[in-house]
Amino acid sequence: MRVVLAGGGTAGHIEPALALADALRRADGGIQVTCLGTQRGLETRLVPMRGYELALIPAVPLPRSVTPKLLTVPGRLAGAVHSAGTVLERVHADVLVGFGGYVATPAYLAAKRHKVPIVVHEANPFPGIANRLGARLTTHVFTGHPDTKLRNAQYLGQPIRREIADLDRFAAGDKARAHFGLRTDLPVLLVFGGSQGAKSLNHALAGALDAIRGVGVQVLHVTGPRNSSEIQVPSGPVPYVAVPYVDRMELAYAAADFALCRAGAMTCAELTAVGMPAGYVPLPIGNGEQRLNALPIVQHGGGLLVEDDELTADWIKGSLLPVLTNIDQVAAMSEAAAALGRKDADRWLAKAVIDVAAAQTAHRDAAGDGQARQAPGAPGAPGAPGPDGPVPPAADQRPPAGDQSPPAPGRHRHAR
């Protein structure tokens, strides 16, 4: 079986694709996975690092408004569709799985042209242009957020890496802290702003560091690759550790007790899966989906919410620190966050992808005519009715999130 994944640009598109790739390999070691990407995305580093083939196609960002750049889109898109189609033909793809972003639009169009079945996964409450297009080309559409409105969509959850889904933070905590040079007897605040960092988080943290360390709270700060020298902190008994990027976020999660972070779909999915409370700072651009990602967690007691323009050193000192230094409150918030975690979306999505590809192969074999692809409109073909293959059970048939054995909530490690 040969699967092509289209999800590139930011870690929010790449990580769920790679989580699916890992799940496919675990389900069947013979499955061949190829990832589509562009030269400008993080996939050029992350995909090869995880051991998967990366095939590059031209990036075609779609303008959000009517500008002269819009006139150049058709020609550049045609080139990208051709490049994506060349990859699909070269690997003899049985199915294409798209996660949105620059890569997905040409990949969906190429798959439709080459009669390759399409599976769509949308992480956010508000689908992007690419996945809105993809959802019109297939009936196999899954979402990471229960309130996403998308044609043919079924709520599945966000695929995350097994290393994170299976993490026992409290068992792995001491080794993780040793990895980063942190003490085992004091609480840790993890500050990160996604794959590129976040200047507003960095600036607010800089003004509150003395107060944070003054009450005995360590800081593990993922600055972002371009911001590694923004904060200079003198050494002292309470560590402040700054790193530009963390490839193994499970180590950072295991080392920490509380997070201060953005509210991307991947971040929210991972933090609830490991049962870590957080102060969520939604990215103040786009259509507000980051706020919607964090809102259910906050409403259920698993986090705090502060708007980007209200995040200041004073907010950290006045609103975050009193929570972080209250052991019982952090334990309760950890339990509330864990109750919302979904740990098996990668496995459910892998099963759906395998079923779609198997249905395609079965119909092709049954035709017995040696054709490489099904005819458009045939049962099981993209967007056609018929035997679409088994899909994960509906939300009301799957175990509720809280029944997926989340990490047992507990007190800070320094309180043991």
N, C-alpha and C positions, 0 to 999 in steps of 0.2 A: 504494500500500500504506500502511495506517495502523496504527501500532504504539503501544500504550500500555504504559508502563513503571511498575511499582509498586515503588519502593524509596526510602524516606525515613527521616528521623530523624537518623542519624549519617552521617559521611562513609563509613563502612564499607559502608553500604547504598546511598548515593547514587553514589559514584564508580564502582563496577562498572556501574551502570545507565547512567551517562553515557558510560562507555567503550563500552558496547554501542551507545548512541545514535550516537556518533561513527562506529563501524564500520558501522552500517546506512547512514548518510548517505554514507560513502565507497563502499559497495557499490552504492548507488542513490540519487542525489541527489533523486529524486522521492519517497522514503519520508517520510511525515509522522510525527513522533514527538511524543507527548504524555506528560508525566510526571505521575503522581499523587503528591501529597504532603499534608502537614498544615502548619498555621500554625506549629507549634512546632519544626519541624525545620530543619536547615541547608539543605534544598532550596530554601527561600524565597530564599536568596541564590545558591546554587551553580547551580541549574538555569537561571534567567534569564541569569546571567552567561555560561553556555555556549551561549546562544542557542536554548533549547528552551522550548516552552510548558509552563507549570506549572498544573495543575488541582488545587485544594485540596479535600480531603474531611475530615470530622471525625476526630480521632485517637481510637482505641479501644485503649488499653493494656490487656493482659490481666493481672490479678493473678496473681502466682506462687504464692499460697497462698489458702486459703479465708478471705475477709474479707467484711464487708458490701458492699464495693465490687463484689464479684462479682455481686451482685443487679442492679446497674445496667448490666451488660455487654450483655444481650440487646437492650434498647431502644436503647442507643447504637450497637451493632453494626448493628442494622437500619437506622438512619439513615445510617450510613456506607456500607452496602451499596447503599442507594438512591442516595446521592450518586455512588458509583463507577459504578453502572449508568447514571446520567444522562450521565456523561462518555463511557462506552463507546458509548452510542447517539448522542450528539452528534457524535463524531468518526467514527462508522461503523467502529469498530475491527475489524481483521482478525485481530489476535492480542494477547494480554496477556502480558507477561513480568514475573514477580515475583521480587524479591530478598530477601524477608523483611521483618520490621519491622512497625510499626503499620499501614502502608498496605496491606500485602500481603493480610492476612486478608479485609477487606471486598472488595478487588479480586478475589481468587480466587472468592469467593462470587458477586459480581456477574457475573463472566465466565461462570461456570457457568450462572447464571440466564439470561443473554442469549445463551448458546450461542456464546461467543467462545473460540477455542482458547487454551489456557494453556501457557506455558513457564515452568519454575521453575529458578532458579539458586540454589544454597545454597553459601555461602562457607566455612562452618565445619565442623569435624569432627562437632559435635553440632548437628543441625538444630533450629531454633526451632519454636514451635507453628505459626506461619503457614505455613512451608514444608512441615511434616509434613502439614498440611491440603492444601496445594496439590498435593503429590505424589500424593494420593489422587484428584485430579480430572483428572489428565492422565498421559500416558505420556512426555511430553517434560520430563525432569528431568536437570539437569546439576549437577555439583559442582566446587568449587574446591579440594577436598582429597581425596586418593586414598582415604582411609579413612572417608569419610562414609558412614554407613548410612542410606539413604533409598530408599523404594520407587521402582523404575524408574530409579534413578540411573546416570548415566554420568560418569566423571571427565573433566573438560575443562580445569580450571585457572581462575584468577581473571582476569576481564577487567580490563585496566589501560589507561590512556590511551597512545596512540601516542607522545606526547611523552616518556613515560617508557620505554616498551618499546623505542623506537628511540634512546634516549639513549646517546651516547658520552661518558661522564663525563670522560675524560681530554682529549678534544678541546675540550669545552665548559667545562672547569674554570676557566680564567683569567677568561673573561667572567662566569661565574657568581659568582666571588669578588669581582670588581669590582662586581657588582650589589649585593652585601651589604656592601661595604666591608671585605672581608677581604684579607689579604696573599696573594700567590701563592707565597711561598717557605717557608711553614710549613704543617704539617698542620692539618686542621680536624676537630673532633669536632662532629657534628650531634646535638643533643638535642631530642627531640620526644615528645609523649605522646598523639598522636592529635588529632582535631579540637578537643577541649576542653582539651588540655594534660594534665599529670599532676603533682599536687602532690608526690608522693613523689620523682619524678625531679628536680623543681625544688629540693626541699630538700636532696637528696643532692648535687646539683651545686653548690649554694651553698657547702657546706662544703668542696668540693674544688677550687673555682675557682683559688685561689692556687697550689695544687700543679700544676694542669693548665697554667696559663699560665706557671708557673715553669719547666717543661720545654719551653716553646716550642710549645705546642699551642693553636691558636685554637679558639673555641667559637662555633658558630651555634646559638642557643637559641630554639626555637619554644615560647614559654611557655604558649600558650593565651590566648584573648581575655580571660579573667577574672583572669589571673595576671601581667599585664605589668609590674607594679611590685614583684614579690616580691624581686628581686635587684638590689641597687645595687652596681655595680662601678666602681672608679676607672679612669680611662683609663690606658693604658700601651702599651708597644711591641707587646704580643701582644693582638690584638683579642678582645673579647667582644662579640658582637652579639646582641641580643635583639629578637625580633619576635613580636607576638601570634599571627599566623597567616600561613601561606604558601599562596597560591592556586596557585602554580606550583611544585609540589614537585620537578619535574625540575631547577629551578635550585638548590634546596637539595642535592639528590643530587649534582649536578655539582660543587658547591662543596666537598663533604665527602670525607673519607677513611674515616670510621668513624662509626657511629651508636650512640646510646644511646636506646632507645625501647621502647614497648609492643610486643606481639606479635599485633596484630590480623591478620586474614587479608589485608587489603589491604596493610598495612605489609610483611608477610613476602613477599607476591607482588612488590611493587615493588622491595624491596631485593635480592631474588635476581635479578630481571630485570635490574637495573643492575649487579649484581655488587658490592654493598657489604656488607662484614661489619658486624656489629652486636652490641652487648650488649643482649639481649632481657630485658625486665622484664614478665612476664605480668601482666595485670590480675587482682588477687586476688579477683574476684567471679565469679559465674556458675558454669559447670560445668567450668571448667578448660580450655576450648578454646584459649585463647591459648597456654598452655604446649604443647599439642599442635601448634599452628601452628609454633612455633619449634623444637620438639625435633628434627625431621628435619634442619633447617639446622645446628643445633649438633652433632648426631651426625656430620654430614658435614664438619665443620670450618669452617663458614661463619659461626660466631658464638659468643657466650658466652651463658649463661643464668643469671640471678640472680632469686630470688624477691623480691617487692615488700618484704617485711619484712626482707630481708637486704641490700637496696640502701641503702648508707650512703656517706658521704664516704670512709670508710676502704676500702670495697670498690672505689670508683673509683680511689683512689690505689694500692691494693695489687694489684688484679686487672686493672683496665682499662688504666691508664696504661702498665704494662710491655708490654702487647700493642701499644697504639697507637703507642708510640715504637720498636717493632721493625719496621723497614721490610719485611724479608723475611717476617715472620709475617703482616703485614697483606696483603701481596701474595698469599700462599698462601691466606689466608682469603677474599680477594676472588675468587680462582679457584674455590674450593669453593662459595661462594655462587652465583656465576654458573652453575655446572654444574647447579644445581637450578631455575634460572629458566625460566618458561614465558612466552613473549612473544606468543603468537598466540591466546590464549583468546577475545579480543574478536572476532576474525575467524571462529573456529569457531562461536561462539555466534550471531553475526550470520547466518551461513549457515544454521544450524539454524532460527532464527526466520523467515528468508525462506522456507525450504522449508515450514515449517508453514503460514505464511500463504498461500503459493502453492497448497498442497494444499487448503486451505479454499476458496480462490477457484475452483480447478478443479472441485471437487465441487459447489460452488454453481452454477457455470455449466453443469455437465453436467446438473444437475437440471432446468434450464430452466423453472423454475416461478416465477421472480421473487422467491422468498423471500429475505429478508435474511440468514438464518442457516440452518445445517444442522439437521436433526432430531436430537434426542439419540439416540446410539447408532449413527448413520450412520458409515460408514467415514471415518476421519480426524477425526471429532468428538472433543472432549475426553474422554479416558479410554477411547475405543473402539478396538478392534483395526482393522486395515486399513492402508492406505497412509499411514503417519505422515509420510512425506517423508524424504529422506535425512538422516542425522545425521552428526556428525563421526565419524571412524573410532574404533574402540576404542583404549584406551590403548596396547595392544601393536602397533597398526598406525600410530600417529602417530610422528613423529620424537621420539626421547628429548629431554628438556629440554636436555641439554648440546649437542645438535646444532642449536639454534636461533640460532646465531651470537651468543652473549652478548658483552657488551663485553670486549675483551681485557684480562685482568687485568694489573696492572702495579704499579710502585712508587708511593710518594707522589709527588705532583707536585714537592715541594720537593727530591726526590732526583734529578730529571732533570738 
